[in-house]
Amino acid sequence: MAATKRIERLQIRIKEELAQIITKEFDFNPGVLVTVTRSEVSDDLTAVRIYLSVYPEKETEGILDILQKQIYFIQQIFNKRMEMRPVPRIRFVLDESVREADKIERSLYDLKNKA
C-alpha cells in the first residue's frame, strides 16, 4: 500500500515537472495547446510514459516530432530537477482518451439535436 502511494505521488510530481519543462522551454505555434495529461512510471522506476494531448489535433504529429527530437534536452533538465536516482527515462505518448471523449461527446450532442 505504501509503495502504491509513493508511486502515485511520484507520477503526479513527474507530470507537473514535465508540464513545466514543456511550457517554459518550447514555443509552439500560436493557438497550439500541449497538455501533459498523466504519467505512468514502470514498476522498476526506470521508465516513464508521458501522455500528451495536443490541440488542435492536426498539430499532433509535429509536436510529437519536436519533443522526440529534443528528448535528450528534456531528459537533462528533468534529471537535474528530480531528487531520485536513477531518474526514469522519458517516453512521450499521445493520450487517445481525450480524443475518444471528444468523439463520444460529439455523438451525444448529435443524438440530442436529432431528437
N, C-alpha and C positions, 0 to 999 in steps of 0.2 A: 504493500500500500504506500509506504513512504517513498519507494523508488518511483512509483507511478506519479505521485505528486511532484517529485523532483523533476521528472521528465516533462510534465505539463508546464511547470514554471520555466524550465529551460526552453521549451518550444515557444512560449509567449515572449521570452526575452530575445530569442533569436529572431522571431518575426519582427519585433519592434526595432532591433538593431539594423536588420537588413532593410526595413522600410525607410529608416533614417538615411542609411547609406545611399540607397537608390534616389531618394528625394534630393539629398544635398549634392551628390556627385554627378548627376545626369540631368541635362537639359533636353527634354524631349520636345517634339514639335508642339506649338501652341494647340490647346484643345485635346491633347493626349493625356489620359489619366492612367497611371500604373499603380495598382494596389497589391500589396502583399496580403493575401487572404488568410494564409495559415502556413505553418511549418510542421514537418514531421521528421523527427530525429530517429535514426536507426537504433536498434536495441543495444548495439555496442558503442553508441555515441560517436561514431567516426564519420557519419554522413548525415546530411540534412537535405530534404526536399523542400524547396521554397515554391509555394503555389502562388501564381500571379494571375491577376485579372487585368485586362487591358481594354480601355475604351477610347475610341471606337474600335470595334473588332477588327476592322481592316488593317489596323496598325500592329496587330499581334505579332505576326511573323518578324517584322522589322525590329520591334522592341526586343523580342527574344534573341534575335541575332546580335543586336548591340550588347545585350547583357552577357551572352555567351562569349563574345569576343573580348569582353572586359572582365571575365570571371577571375582571372589572376589578380587584377587590380582590386576587385571587390573582396576577394578572399584575403588579401593582405590587410585591408582596412578592418575587416571582420576579425581576423586573427589578433590584431592589436587591441580591439575592444573587448574581447572575451577573456575572462579570467580563468579559463579552464584549459587543460591540456590532456589529450590532443583536442584541437578545435575541429569540429565537424567540417567535412568538405561540402561545399555548396553545390547544389544542382537545381536549376530552375525548371519549373514545370507549369504548363498552362492549367489554370483551375477551370475545369469544364463545368463545375457545379453552378457557377454564375450564369453561364450560357444556357444551361438546362433550365434554371429557374426562370430566366427571361423568356424562354420558349414556352414554358408552362403558363406563365402569366399572360403572354400574348394570346395563347389558346383560350384561356378562361375569359379574357376580355372579348375575344371574337364570339365566343358562345353567348356571352351576356348580351352583346349587341344584336345577335341574330334572333334572340327570343322576343 
